[in-house]
Every structure is written in C-alpha cells, then in structure tokens.
Amino acid sequence: MALARFPHQVEIVSAAHAILKDHNITLSNWDYDDGVLEFGMTSEQDMDARIFISAFEDSAMFYQVSASTRGDRLLMRMNVAAARQAAS
C-alpha cells in the first residue's frame, strides 16, 4: 500500500463523507478509477453545484472539480490528488 500512487479508496470515501455530512443528500452512484472520481447525488432539497464544487476544491485531496445534472441527480466529477500531495 505504501507504493500506491493514490490514496486508498476508503480514505477517499472518508474525505468525501466529511465534506458532504452536513448536507441532506443521498449518493446515487460512486465510480472511482485511477485518480478520477465521479459520483451522483440526489436530495429532496435544491442542490447548488457551486457549494459542492467549492467544498471539494477546498480539500487538498480533490482538484479540477466539476458538476453537471442528469434528471434530478447532481453529478460530481473530480481528480484525486496523488497520495503524497493529498497528505500535504
């Protein structure tokens, strides 16, 4: 694991949870592959993508965050920093 280029997926889930925990959302899907994370969110309340983009960009673990919509889902896409960068 020490040679892994990116943080373990458990660390990524934990970091995302810490960012999303105060929002009333449900994750509809989660797709992570080699430094690229995509997931969908739904909520009974309106979701402002700018809030989520800013929150993820403020984390050292995520960068180049973008959002789009598909139906009632907000789709988030971002890059995950390499393990050494994320620890900084």
PyMOL Python script that loads the backbone (N, CA, C, O; Angstrom):
from pymol import cmd

cmd.read_pdbstr("""\
ATOM      1  N   MET A   1       0.811  -1.194   0.000  1.00  0.00           N
ATOM      2  CA  MET A   1       0.000   0.000   0.000  1.00  0.00           C
ATOM      3  C   MET A   1       0.857   1.262   0.000  1.00  0.00           C
ATOM      4  O   MET A   1       0.429   2.302  -0.501  1.00  0.00           O
ATOM      5  N   ALA A   2       2.048   1.179   0.550  1.00  0.00           N
ATOM      6  CA  ALA A   2       2.914   2.357   0.609  1.00  0.00           C
ATOM      7  C   ALA A   2       3.332   2.813  -0.779  1.00  0.00           C
ATOM      8  O   ALA A   2       3.683   3.978  -0.968  1.00  0.00           O
ATOM      9  N   LEU A   3       3.299   1.915  -1.744  1.00  0.00           N
ATOM     10  CA  LEU A   3       3.696   2.260  -3.103  1.00  0.00           C
ATOM     11  C   LEU A   3       2.522   2.738  -3.946  1.00  0.00           C
ATOM     12  O   LEU A   3       2.714   3.123  -5.100  1.00  0.00           O
ATOM     13  N   ALA A   4       1.321   2.722  -3.400  1.00  0.00           N
ATOM     14  CA  ALA A   4       0.139   3.139  -4.151  1.00  0.00           C
ATOM     15  C   ALA A   4       0.259   4.612  -4.531  1.00  0.00           C
ATOM     16  O   ALA A   4       0.627   5.451  -3.709  1.00  0.00           O
ATOM     17  N   ARG A   5      -0.053   4.904  -5.770  1.00  0.00           N
ATOM     18  CA  ARG A   5       0.054   6.279  -6.267  1.00  0.00           C
ATOM     19  C   ARG A   5      -1.018   7.188  -5.664  1.00  0.00           C
ATOM     20  O   ARG A   5      -0.746   8.347  -5.353  1.00  0.00           O
ATOM     21  N   PHE A   6      -2.231   6.664  -5.501  1.00  0.00           N
ATOM     22  CA  PHE A   6      -3.344   7.450  -4.988  1.00  0.00           C
ATOM     23  C   PHE A   6      -3.763   6.937  -3.620  1.00  0.00           C
ATOM     24  O   PHE A   6      -3.464   5.796  -3.269  1.00  0.00           O
ATOM     25  N   PRO A   7      -4.451   7.769  -2.843  1.00  0.00           N
ATOM     26  CA  PRO A   7      -4.937   7.302  -1.542  1.00  0.00           C
ATOM     27  C   PRO A   7      -5.850   6.087  -1.734  1.00  0.00           C
ATOM     28  O   PRO A   7      -6.465   5.917  -2.786  1.00  0.00           O
ATOM     29  N   HIS A   8      -5.924   5.262  -0.715  1.00  0.00           N
ATOM     30  CA  HIS A   8      -6.813   4.114  -0.744  1.00  0.00           C
ATOM     31  C   HIS A   8      -8.247   4.627  -0.846  1.00  0.00           C
ATOM     32  O   HIS A   8      -8.567   5.699  -0.331  1.00  0.00           O
ATOM     33  N   GLN A   9      -9.105   3.861  -1.510  1.00  0.00           N
ATOM     34  CA  GLN A   9     -10.473   4.313  -1.734  1.00  0.00           C
ATOM     35  C   GLN A   9     -11.224   4.588  -0.426  1.00  0.00           C
ATOM     36  O   GLN A   9     -12.112   5.440  -0.397  1.00  0.00           O
ATOM     37  N   VAL A  10     -10.883   3.889   0.640  1.00  0.00           N
ATOM     38  CA  VAL A  10     -11.505   4.153   1.941  1.00  0.00           C
ATOM     39  C   VAL A  10     -11.189   5.582   2.395  1.00  0.00           C
ATOM     40  O   VAL A  10     -12.055   6.259   2.949  1.00  0.00           O
ATOM     41  N   GLU A  11      -9.967   6.039   2.165  1.00  0.00           N
ATOM     42  CA  GLU A  11      -9.592   7.408   2.511  1.00  0.00           C
ATOM     43  C   GLU A  11     -10.368   8.416   1.669  1.00  0.00           C
ATOM     44  O   GLU A  11     -10.762   9.473   2.161  1.00  0.00           O
ATOM     45  N   ILE A  12     -10.582   8.089   0.411  1.00  0.00           N
ATOM     46  CA  ILE A  12     -11.317   8.981  -0.484  1.00  0.00           C
ATOM     47  C   ILE A  12     -12.779   9.078  -0.048  1.00  0.00           C
ATOM     48  O   ILE A  12     -13.343  10.170   0.009  1.00  0.00           O
ATOM     49  N   VAL A  13     -13.385   7.937   0.258  1.00  0.00           N
ATOM     50  CA  VAL A  13     -14.767   7.918   0.737  1.00  0.00           C
ATOM     51  C   VAL A  13     -14.881   8.717   2.030  1.00  0.00           C
ATOM     52  O   VAL A  13     -15.826   9.484   2.211  1.00  0.00           O
ATOM     53  N   SER A  14     -13.923   8.536   2.920  1.00  0.00           N
ATOM     54  CA  SER A  14     -13.936   9.245   4.197  1.00  0.00           C
ATOM     55  C   SER A  14     -13.835  10.761   3.995  1.00  0.00           C
ATOM     56  O   SER A  14     -14.543  11.526   4.650  1.00  0.00           O
ATOM     57  N   ALA A  15     -12.961  11.185   3.098  1.00  0.00           N
ATOM     58  CA  ALA A  15     -12.808  12.623   2.821  1.00  0.00           C
ATOM     59  C   ALA A  15     -14.081  13.187   2.202  1.00  0.00           C
ATOM     60  O   ALA A  15     -14.514  14.281   2.565  1.00  0.00           O
ATOM     61  N   ALA A  16     -14.685  12.450   1.269  1.00  0.00           N
ATOM     62  CA  ALA A  16     -15.932  12.902   0.653  1.00  0.00           C
ATOM     63  C   ALA A  16     -17.050  12.969   1.687  1.00  0.00           C
ATOM     64  O   ALA A  16     -17.840  13.913   1.691  1.00  0.00           O
ATOM     65  N   HIS A  17     -17.118  11.972   2.559  1.00  0.00           N
ATOM     66  CA  HIS A  17     -18.139  11.965   3.608  1.00  0.00           C
ATOM     67  C   HIS A  17     -17.987  13.186   4.519  1.00  0.00           C
ATOM     68  O   HIS A  17     -18.979  13.818   4.880  1.00  0.00           O
ATOM     69  N   ALA A  18     -16.767  13.511   4.885  1.00  0.00           N
ATOM     70  CA  ALA A  18     -16.531  14.667   5.754  1.00  0.00           C
ATOM     71  C   ALA A  18     -17.043  15.953   5.096  1.00  0.00           C
ATOM     72  O   ALA A  18     -17.547  16.842   5.782  1.00  0.00           O
ATOM     73  N   ILE A  19     -16.918  16.052   3.790  1.00  0.00           N
ATOM     74  CA  ILE A  19     -17.386  17.238   3.066  1.00  0.00           C
ATOM     75  C   ILE A  19     -18.910  17.246   2.957  1.00  0.00           C
ATOM     76  O   ILE A  19     -19.533  18.303   3.059  1.00  0.00           O
ATOM     77  N   LEU A  20     -19.508  16.086   2.754  1.00  0.00           N
ATOM     78  CA  LEU A  20     -20.942  16.001   2.475  1.00  0.00           C
ATOM     79  C   LEU A  20     -21.823  15.786   3.701  1.00  0.00           C
ATOM     80  O   LEU A  20     -23.046  15.881   3.595  1.00  0.00           O
ATOM     81  N   LYS A  21     -21.244  15.502   4.847  1.00  0.00           N
ATOM     82  CA  LYS A  21     -22.020  15.061   6.013  1.00  0.00           C
ATOM     83  C   LYS A  21     -23.072  16.062   6.480  1.00  0.00           C
ATOM     84  O   LYS A  21     -24.089  15.655   7.042  1.00  0.00           O
ATOM     85  N   ASP A  22     -22.860  17.340   6.269  1.00  0.00           N
ATOM     86  CA  ASP A  22     -23.818  18.345   6.741  1.00  0.00           C
ATOM     87  C   ASP A  22     -24.889  18.687   5.705  1.00  0.00           C
ATOM     88  O   ASP A  22     -25.716  19.573   5.926  1.00  0.00           O
ATOM     89  N   HIS A  23     -24.869  17.990   4.588  1.00  0.00           N
ATOM     90  CA  HIS A  23     -25.843  18.228   3.527  1.00  0.00           C
ATOM     91  C   HIS A  23     -26.817  17.052   3.477  1.00  0.00           C
ATOM     92  O   HIS A  23     -26.421  15.901   3.658  1.00  0.00           O
ATOM     93  N   ASN A  24     -28.051  17.342   3.239  1.00  0.00           N
ATOM     94  CA  ASN A  24     -29.086  16.309   3.189  1.00  0.00           C
ATOM     95  C   ASN A  24     -29.127  15.705   1.782  1.00  0.00           C
ATOM     96  O   ASN A  24     -30.025  16.000   0.994  1.00  0.00           O
ATOM     97  N   ILE A  25     -28.141  14.856   1.481  1.00  0.00           N
ATOM     98  CA  ILE A  25     -28.041  14.247   0.156  1.00  0.00           C
ATOM     99  C   ILE A  25     -27.935  12.734   0.288  1.00  0.00           C
ATOM    100  O   ILE A  25     -27.616  12.205   1.352  1.00  0.00           O
ATOM    101  N   THR A  26     -28.209  12.061  -0.809  1.00  0.00           N
ATOM    102  CA  THR A  26     -28.016  10.621  -0.909  1.00  0.00           C
ATOM    103  C   THR A  26     -27.132  10.363  -2.115  1.00  0.00           C
ATOM    104  O   THR A  26     -27.376  10.908  -3.191  1.00  0.00           O
ATOM    105  N   LEU A  27     -26.120   9.548  -1.946  1.00  0.00           N
ATOM    106  CA  LEU A  27     -25.277   9.184  -3.076  1.00  0.00           C
ATOM    107  C   LEU A  27     -26.020   8.147  -3.917  1.00  0.00           C
ATOM    108  O   LEU A  27     -26.478   7.126  -3.404  1.00  0.00           O
ATOM    109  N   SER A  28     -26.133   8.425  -5.215  1.00  0.00           N
ATOM    110  CA  SER A  28     -26.848   7.508  -6.095  1.00  0.00           C
ATOM    111  C   SER A  28     -25.899   6.560  -6.819  1.00  0.00           C
ATOM    112  O   SER A  28     -26.309   5.482  -7.249  1.00  0.00           O
ATOM    113  N   ASN A  29     -24.655   6.946  -6.955  1.00  0.00           N
ATOM    114  CA  ASN A  29     -23.644   6.075  -7.554  1.00  0.00           C
ATOM    115  C   ASN A  29     -22.265   6.589  -7.164  1.00  0.00           C
ATOM    116  O   ASN A  29     -22.117   7.737  -6.746  1.00  0.00           O
ATOM    117  N   TRP A  30     -21.262   5.736  -7.303  1.00  0.00           N
ATOM    118  CA  TRP A  30     -19.880   6.060  -6.953  1.00  0.00           C
ATOM    119  C   TRP A  30     -18.991   5.322  -7.923  1.00  0.00           C
ATOM    120  O   TRP A  30     -19.075   4.099  -8.034  1.00  0.00           O
ATOM    121  N   ASP A  31     -18.137   6.046  -8.630  1.00  0.00           N
ATOM    122  CA  ASP A  31     -17.240   5.416  -9.591  1.00  0.00           C
ATOM    123  C   ASP A  31     -15.854   6.037  -9.423  1.00  0.00           C
ATOM    124  O   ASP A  31     -15.672   7.234  -9.646  1.00  0.00           O
ATOM    125  N   TYR A  32     -14.898   5.230  -9.036  1.00  0.00           N
ATOM    126  CA  TYR A  32     -13.533   5.707  -8.853  1.00  0.00           C
ATOM    127  C   TYR A  32     -12.588   4.826  -9.663  1.00  0.00           C
ATOM    128  O   TYR A  32     -12.634   3.600  -9.574  1.00  0.00           O
ATOM    129  N   ASP A  33     -11.734   5.467 -10.452  1.00  0.00           N
ATOM    130  CA  ASP A  33     -10.773   4.716 -11.246  1.00  0.00           C
ATOM    131  C   ASP A  33      -9.512   5.546 -11.429  1.00  0.00           C
ATOM    132  O   ASP A  33      -9.538   6.599 -12.066  1.00  0.00           O
ATOM    133  N   ASP A  34      -8.419   5.070 -10.871  1.00  0.00           N
ATOM    134  CA  ASP A  34      -7.091   5.646 -11.088  1.00  0.00           C
ATOM    135  C   ASP A  34      -7.033   7.166 -11.037  1.00  0.00           C
ATOM    136  O   ASP A  34      -6.595   7.814 -11.988  1.00  0.00           O
ATOM    137  N   GLY A  35      -7.476   7.726  -9.925  1.00  0.00           N
ATOM    138  CA  GLY A  35      -7.346   9.159  -9.716  1.00  0.00           C
ATOM    139  C   GLY A  35      -8.503  10.003 -10.203  1.00  0.00           C
ATOM    140  O   GLY A  35      -8.464  11.226 -10.069  1.00  0.00           O
ATOM    141  N   VAL A  36      -9.528   9.394 -10.762  1.00  0.00           N
ATOM    142  CA  VAL A  36     -10.710  10.134 -11.219  1.00  0.00           C
ATOM    143  C   VAL A  36     -11.921   9.604 -10.470  1.00  0.00           C
ATOM    144  O   VAL A  36     -12.206   8.407 -10.482  1.00  0.00           O
ATOM    145  N   LEU A  37     -12.627  10.521  -9.819  1.00  0.00           N
ATOM    146  CA  LEU A  37     -13.804  10.172  -9.029  1.00  0.00           C
ATOM    147  C   LEU A  37     -15.034  10.804  -9.654  1.00  0.00           C
ATOM    148  O   LEU A  37     -15.027  11.987  -9.995  1.00  0.00           O
ATOM    149  N   GLU A  38     -16.078  10.024  -9.804  1.00  0.00           N
ATOM    150  CA  GLU A  38     -17.379  10.508 -10.246  1.00  0.00           C
ATOM    151  C   GLU A  38     -18.429   9.917  -9.324  1.00  0.00           C
ATOM    152  O   GLU A  38     -18.374   8.734  -8.989  1.00  0.00           O
ATOM    153  N   PHE A  39     -19.378  10.732  -8.919  1.00  0.00           N
ATOM    154  CA  PHE A  39     -20.493  10.212  -8.150  1.00  0.00           C
ATOM    155  C   PHE A  39     -21.705  11.100  -8.366  1.00  0.00           C
ATOM    156  O   PHE A  39     -21.590  12.271  -8.727  1.00  0.00           O
ATOM    157  N   GLY A  40     -22.868  10.510  -8.137  1.00  0.00           N
ATOM    158  CA  GLY A  40     -24.126  11.232  -8.279  1.00  0.00           C
ATOM    159  C   GLY A  40     -24.761  11.432  -6.918  1.00  0.00           C
ATOM    160  O   GLY A  40     -24.590  10.627  -6.003  1.00  0.00           O
ATOM    161  N   MET A  41     -25.500  12.526  -6.810  1.00  0.00           N
ATOM    162  CA  MET A  41     -26.190  12.839  -5.557  1.00  0.00           C
ATOM    163  C   MET A  41     -27.632  13.204  -5.868  1.00  0.00           C
ATOM    164  O   MET A  41     -27.928  13.791  -6.909  1.00  0.00           O
ATOM    165  N   THR A  42     -28.516  12.852  -4.960  1.00  0.00           N
ATOM    166  CA  THR A  42     -29.899  13.292  -5.030  1.00  0.00           C
ATOM    167  C   THR A  42     -30.266  13.898  -3.687  1.00  0.00           C
ATOM    168  O   THR A  42     -29.640  13.618  -2.665  1.00  0.00           O
ATOM    169  N   SER A  43     -31.294  14.734  -3.715  1.00  0.00           N
ATOM    170  CA  SER A  43     -31.763  15.359  -2.486  1.00  0.00           C
ATOM    171  C   SER A  43     -33.197  15.821  -2.693  1.00  0.00           C
ATOM    172  O   SER A  43     -33.611  16.125  -3.812  1.00  0.00           O
ATOM    173  N   GLU A  44     -33.937  15.869  -1.615  1.00  0.00           N
ATOM    174  CA  GLU A  44     -35.286  16.420  -1.678  1.00  0.00           C
ATOM    175  C   GLU A  44     -35.231  17.942  -1.717  1.00  0.00           C
ATOM    176  O   GLU A  44     -36.230  18.590  -2.032  1.00  0.00           O
ATOM    177  N   GLN A  45     -34.084  18.512  -1.403  1.00  0.00           N
ATOM    178  CA  GLN A  45     -33.883  19.956  -1.430  1.00  0.00           C
ATOM    179  C   GLN A  45     -33.107  20.322  -2.687  1.00  0.00           C
ATOM    180  O   GLN A  45     -32.454  19.473  -3.293  1.00  0.00           O
ATOM    181  N   ASP A  46     -33.183  21.596  -3.073  1.00  0.00           N
ATOM    182  CA  ASP A  46     -32.388  22.058  -4.204  1.00  0.00           C
ATOM    183  C   ASP A  46     -30.906  21.938  -3.861  1.00  0.00           C
ATOM    184  O   ASP A  46     -30.502  22.193  -2.727  1.00  0.00           O
ATOM    185  N   MET A  47     -30.103  21.551  -4.844  1.00  0.00           N
ATOM    186  CA  MET A  47     -28.666  21.428  -4.649  1.00  0.00           C
ATOM    187  C   MET A  47     -27.972  22.465  -5.520  1.00  0.00           C
ATOM    188  O   MET A  47     -28.180  22.507  -6.732  1.00  0.00           O
ATOM    189  N   ASP A  48     -27.156  23.293  -4.904  1.00  0.00           N
ATOM    190  CA  ASP A  48     -26.387  24.302  -5.620  1.00  0.00           C
ATOM    191  C   ASP A  48     -24.998  23.727  -5.887  1.00  0.00           C
ATOM    192  O   ASP A  48     -24.197  23.560  -4.966  1.00  0.00           O
ATOM    193  N   ALA A  49     -24.723  23.429  -7.148  1.00  0.00           N
ATOM    194  CA  ALA A  49     -23.450  22.802  -7.508  1.00  0.00           C
ATOM    195  C   ALA A  49     -22.263  23.630  -7.063  1.00  0.00           C
ATOM    196  O   ALA A  49     -21.217  23.075  -6.723  1.00  0.00           O
ATOM    197  N   ARG A  50     -22.402  24.952  -7.057  1.00  0.00           N
ATOM    198  CA  ARG A  50     -21.283  25.818  -6.669  1.00  0.00           C
ATOM    199  C   ARG A  50     -20.816  25.545  -5.243  1.00  0.00           C
ATOM    200  O   ARG A  50     -19.623  25.621  -4.949  1.00  0.00           O
ATOM    201  N   ILE A  51     -21.751  25.230  -4.366  1.00  0.00           N
ATOM    202  CA  ILE A  51     -21.399  24.933  -2.967  1.00  0.00           C
ATOM    203  C   ILE A  51     -20.549  23.670  -2.891  1.00  0.00           C
ATOM    204  O   ILE A  51     -19.537  23.636  -2.191  1.00  0.00           O
ATOM    205  N   PHE A  52     -20.964  22.636  -3.612  1.00  0.00           N
ATOM    206  CA  PHE A  52     -20.234  21.370  -3.580  1.00  0.00           C
ATOM    207  C   PHE A  52     -18.888  21.479  -4.290  1.00  0.00           C
ATOM    208  O   PHE A  52     -17.892  20.927  -3.822  1.00  0.00           O
ATOM    209  N   ILE A  53     -18.854  22.180  -5.402  1.00  0.00           N
ATOM    210  CA  ILE A  53     -17.585  22.371  -6.113  1.00  0.00           C
ATOM    211  C   ILE A  53     -16.592  23.078  -5.211  1.00  0.00           C
ATOM    212  O   ILE A  53     -15.445  22.647  -5.093  1.00  0.00           O
ATOM    213  N   SER A  54     -17.017  24.149  -4.579  1.00  0.00           N
ATOM    214  CA  SER A  54     -16.138  24.911  -3.689  1.00  0.00           C
ATOM    215  C   SER A  54     -15.661  24.062  -2.512  1.00  0.00           C
ATOM    216  O   SER A  54     -14.486  24.107  -2.149  1.00  0.00           O
ATOM    217  N   ALA A  55     -16.565  23.293  -1.920  1.00  0.00           N
ATOM    218  CA  ALA A  55     -16.196  22.470  -0.761  1.00  0.00           C
ATOM    219  C   ALA A  55     -15.154  21.418  -1.141  1.00  0.00           C
ATOM    220  O   ALA A  55     -14.207  21.188  -0.389  1.00  0.00           O
ATOM    221  N   PHE A  56     -15.319  20.782  -2.293  1.00  0.00           N
ATOM    222  CA  PHE A  56     -14.343  19.771  -2.709  1.00  0.00           C
ATOM    223  C   PHE A  56     -13.026  20.410  -3.134  1.00  0.00           C
ATOM    224  O   PHE A  56     -11.957  19.864  -2.861  1.00  0.00           O
ATOM    225  N   GLU A  57     -13.092  21.564  -3.800  1.00  0.00           N
ATOM    226  CA  GLU A  57     -11.860  22.263  -4.202  1.00  0.00           C
ATOM    227  C   GLU A  57     -11.055  22.724  -2.986  1.00  0.00           C
ATOM    228  O   GLU A  57      -9.830  22.816  -3.056  1.00  0.00           O
ATOM    229  N   ASP A  58     -11.733  23.013  -1.874  1.00  0.00           N
ATOM    230  CA  ASP A  58     -11.044  23.453  -0.651  1.00  0.00           C
ATOM    231  C   ASP A  58     -10.265  22.321   0.014  1.00  0.00           C
ATOM    232  O   ASP A  58      -9.404  22.568   0.858  1.00  0.00           O
ATOM    233  N   SER A  59     -10.564  21.096  -0.361  1.00  0.00           N
ATOM    234  CA  SER A  59      -9.864  19.939   0.194  1.00  0.00           C
ATOM    235  C   SER A  59      -8.573  19.702  -0.581  1.00  0.00           C
ATOM    236  O   SER A  59      -8.541  19.845  -1.803  1.00  0.00           O
ATOM    237  N   ALA A  60      -7.524  19.343   0.123  1.00  0.00           N
ATOM    238  CA  ALA A  60      -6.243  19.055  -0.540  1.00  0.00           C
ATOM    239  C   ALA A  60      -6.313  17.774  -1.375  1.00  0.00           C
ATOM    240  O   ALA A  60      -5.457  17.544  -2.229  1.00  0.00           O
ATOM    241  N   MET A  61      -7.318  16.949  -1.136  1.00  0.00           N
ATOM    242  CA  MET A  61      -7.404  15.669  -1.823  1.00  0.00           C
ATOM    243  C   MET A  61      -8.020  15.772  -3.218  1.00  0.00           C
ATOM    244  O   MET A  61      -7.767  14.912  -4.062  1.00  0.00           O
ATOM    245  N   PHE A  62      -8.822  16.804  -3.478  1.00  0.00           N
ATOM    246  CA  PHE A  62      -9.565  16.889  -4.732  1.00  0.00           C
ATOM    247  C   PHE A  62      -9.224  18.157  -5.504  1.00  0.00           C
ATOM    248  O   PHE A  62      -8.977  19.207  -4.910  1.00  0.00           O
ATOM    249  N   TYR A  63      -9.210  18.054  -6.830  1.00  0.00           N
ATOM    250  CA  TYR A  63      -8.979  19.227  -7.672  1.00  0.00           C
ATOM    251  C   TYR A  63      -9.660  19.023  -9.021  1.00  0.00           C
ATOM    252  O   TYR A  63     -10.094  17.919  -9.350  1.00  0.00           O
ATOM    253  N   GLN A  64      -9.748  20.091  -9.787  1.00  0.00           N
ATOM    254  CA  GLN A  64     -10.463  20.100 -11.068  1.00  0.00           C
ATOM    255  C   GLN A  64     -11.866  19.511 -10.899  1.00  0.00           C
ATOM    256  O   GLN A  64     -12.257  18.578 -11.600  1.00  0.00           O
ATOM    257  N   VAL A  65     -12.600  20.079  -9.961  1.00  0.00           N
ATOM    258  CA  VAL A  65     -13.946  19.613  -9.633  1.00  0.00           C
ATOM    259  C   VAL A  65     -14.949  20.266 -10.580  1.00  0.00           C
ATOM    260  O   VAL A  65     -14.895  21.471 -10.829  1.00  0.00           O
ATOM    261  N   SER A  66     -15.856  19.459 -11.097  1.00  0.00           N
ATOM    262  CA  SER A  66     -16.919  19.985 -11.947  1.00  0.00           C
ATOM    263  C   SER A  66     -18.218  19.259 -11.603  1.00  0.00           C
ATOM    264  O   SER A  66     -18.213  18.218 -10.945  1.00  0.00           O
ATOM    265  N   ALA A  67     -19.323  19.831 -12.064  1.00  0.00           N
ATOM    266  CA  ALA A  67     -20.630  19.239 -11.791  1.00  0.00           C
ATOM    267  C   ALA A  67     -21.520  19.380 -13.015  1.00  0.00           C
ATOM    268  O   ALA A  67     -21.369  20.303 -13.815  1.00  0.00           O
ATOM    269  N   SER A  68     -22.438  18.456 -13.139  1.00  0.00           N
ATOM    270  CA  SER A  68     -23.464  18.528 -14.177  1.00  0.00           C
ATOM    271  C   SER A  68     -24.719  17.874 -13.611  1.00  0.00           C
ATOM    272  O   SER A  68     -24.688  17.282 -12.532  1.00  0.00           O
ATOM    273  N   THR A  69     -25.801  17.982 -14.331  1.00  0.00           N
ATOM    274  CA  THR A  69     -27.041  17.371 -13.868  1.00  0.00           C
ATOM    275  C   THR A  69     -27.499  16.317 -14.864  1.00  0.00           C
ATOM    276  O   THR A  69     -27.250  16.410 -16.066  1.00  0.00           O
ATOM    277  N   ARG A  70     -28.165  15.332 -14.333  1.00  0.00           N
ATOM    278  CA  ARG A  70     -28.811  14.310 -15.143  1.00  0.00           C
ATOM    279  C   ARG A  70     -30.124  13.987 -14.429  1.00  0.00           C
ATOM    280  O   ARG A  70     -30.140  13.310 -13.401  1.00  0.00           O
ATOM    281  N   GLY A  71     -31.210  14.482 -14.990  1.00  0.00           N
ATOM    282  CA  GLY A  71     -32.502  14.319 -14.319  1.00  0.00           C
ATOM    283  C   GLY A  71     -32.488  15.066 -12.998  1.00  0.00           C
ATOM    284  O   GLY A  71     -32.190  16.259 -12.952  1.00  0.00           O
ATOM    285  N   ASP A  72     -32.809  14.364 -11.932  1.00  0.00           N
ATOM    286  CA  ASP A  72     -32.810  15.001 -10.610  1.00  0.00           C
ATOM    287  C   ASP A  72     -31.502  14.780  -9.857  1.00  0.00           C
ATOM    288  O   ASP A  72     -31.400  15.108  -8.675  1.00  0.00           O
ATOM    289  N   ARG A  73     -30.500  14.221 -10.544  1.00  0.00           N
ATOM    290  CA  ARG A  73     -29.203  13.964  -9.905  1.00  0.00           C
ATOM    291  C   ARG A  73     -28.204  15.058 -10.235  1.00  0.00           C
ATOM    292  O   ARG A  73     -28.191  15.602 -11.339  1.00  0.00           O
ATOM    293  N   LEU A  74     -27.374  15.365  -9.260  1.00  0.00           N
ATOM    294  CA  LEU A  74     -26.213  16.226  -9.469  1.00  0.00           C
ATOM    295  C   LEU A  74     -25.013  15.308  -9.580  1.00  0.00           C
ATOM    296  O   LEU A  74     -24.715  14.556  -8.652  1.00  0.00           O
ATOM    297  N   LEU A  75     -24.323  15.364 -10.705  1.00  0.00           N
ATOM    298  CA  LEU A  75     -23.166  14.510 -10.939  1.00  0.00           C
ATOM    299  C   LEU A  75     -21.895  15.297 -10.685  1.00  0.00           C
ATOM    300  O   LEU A  75     -21.693  16.364 -11.265  1.00  0.00           O
ATOM    301  N   MET A  76     -21.050  14.784  -9.833  1.00  0.00           N
ATOM    302  CA  MET A  76     -19.791  15.427  -9.500  1.00  0.00           C
ATOM    303  C   MET A  76     -18.656  14.641 -10.136  1.00  0.00           C
ATOM    304  O   MET A  76     -18.663  13.410 -10.134  1.00  0.00           O
ATOM    305  N   ARG A  77     -17.685  15.356 -10.678  1.00  0.00           N
ATOM    306  CA  ARG A  77     -16.503  14.727 -11.271  1.00  0.00           C
ATOM    307  C   ARG A  77     -15.282  15.500 -10.786  1.00  0.00           C
ATOM    308  O   ARG A  77     -15.288  16.731 -10.769  1.00  0.00           O
ATOM    309  N   MET A  78     -14.235  14.780 -10.392  1.00  0.00           N
ATOM    310  CA  MET A  78     -13.045  15.436  -9.881  1.00  0.00           C
ATOM    311  C   MET A  78     -11.843  14.506  -9.983  1.00  0.00           C
ATOM    312  O   MET A  78     -11.982  13.291 -10.120  1.00  0.00           O
ATOM    313  N   ASN A  79     -10.695  15.091  -9.917  1.00  0.00           N
ATOM    314  CA  ASN A  79      -9.453  14.325  -9.842  1.00  0.00           C
ATOM    315  C   ASN A  79      -9.069  14.190  -8.375  1.00  0.00           C
ATOM    316  O   ASN A  79      -9.360  15.062  -7.556  1.00  0.00           O
ATOM    317  N   VAL A  80      -8.420  13.096  -8.066  1.00  0.00           N
ATOM    318  CA  VAL A  80      -7.935  12.835  -6.715  1.00  0.00           C
ATOM    319  C   VAL A  80      -6.432  13.029  -6.720  1.00  0.00           C
ATOM    320  O   VAL A  80      -5.732  12.467  -7.563  1.00  0.00           O
ATOM    321  N   ALA A  81      -5.938  13.814  -5.793  1.00  0.00           N
ATOM    322  CA  ALA A  81      -4.508  14.095  -5.717  1.00  0.00           C
ATOM    323  C   ALA A  81      -3.742  12.825  -5.376  1.00  0.00           C
ATOM    324  O   ALA A  81      -4.235  11.961  -4.652  1.00  0.00           O
ATOM    325  N   ALA A  82      -2.541  12.728  -5.903  1.00  0.00           N
ATOM    326  CA  ALA A  82      -1.670  11.607  -5.564  1.00  0.00           C
ATOM    327  C   ALA A  82      -1.490  11.552  -4.054  1.00  0.00           C
ATOM    328  O   ALA A  82      -1.614  12.568  -3.372  1.00  0.00           O
ATOM    329  N   ALA A  83      -1.201  10.383  -3.542  1.00  0.00           N
ATOM    330  CA  ALA A  83      -1.136  10.168  -2.099  1.00  0.00           C
ATOM    331  C   ALA A  83      -0.237  11.171  -1.389  1.00  0.00           C
ATOM    332  O   ALA A  83      -0.603  11.678  -0.328  1.00  0.00           O
ATOM    333  N   ARG A  84       0.916  11.464  -1.943  1.00  0.00           N
ATOM    334  CA  ARG A  84       1.833  12.414  -1.288  1.00  0.00           C
ATOM    335  C   ARG A  84       1.284  13.829  -1.309  1.00  0.00           C
ATOM    336  O   ARG A  84       1.474  14.571  -0.345  1.00  0.00           O
ATOM    337  N   GLN A  85       0.604  14.225  -2.387  1.00  0.00           N
ATOM    338  CA  GLN A  85       0.015  15.559  -2.470  1.00  0.00           C
ATOM    339  C   GLN A  85      -1.150  15.692  -1.486  1.00  0.00           C
ATOM    340  O   GLN A  85      -1.288  16.723  -0.827  1.00  0.00           O
ATOM    341  N   ALA A  86      -1.980  14.664  -1.385  1.00  0.00           N
ATOM    342  CA  ALA A  86      -3.145  14.710  -0.517  1.00  0.00           C
ATOM    343  C   ALA A  86      -2.741  14.793   0.945  1.00  0.00           C
ATOM    344  O   ALA A  86      -3.466  15.374   1.753  1.00  0.00           O
ATOM    345  N   ALA A  87      -1.608  14.229   1.293  1.00  0.00           N
ATOM    346  CA  ALA A  87      -1.142  14.260   2.690  1.00  0.00           C
ATOM    347  C   ALA A  87      -0.570  15.617   3.063  1.00  0.00           C
ATOM    348  O   ALA A  87      -0.431  15.916   4.250  1.00  0.00           O
ATOM    349  N   SER A  88      -0.238  16.435   2.095  1.00  0.00           N
ATOM    350  CA  SER A  88       0.366  17.744   2.368  1.00  0.00           C
ATOM    351  C   SER A  88      -0.601  18.722   2.955  1.00  0.00           C
ATOM    352  O   SER A  88      -0.231  19.863   3.235  1.00  0.00           O
TER     353      SER A  88
END
""", "prot")
cmd.dss("prot")
cmd.show_as("cartoon", "prot")
cmd.util.cbc("prot")
cmd.orient("prot")
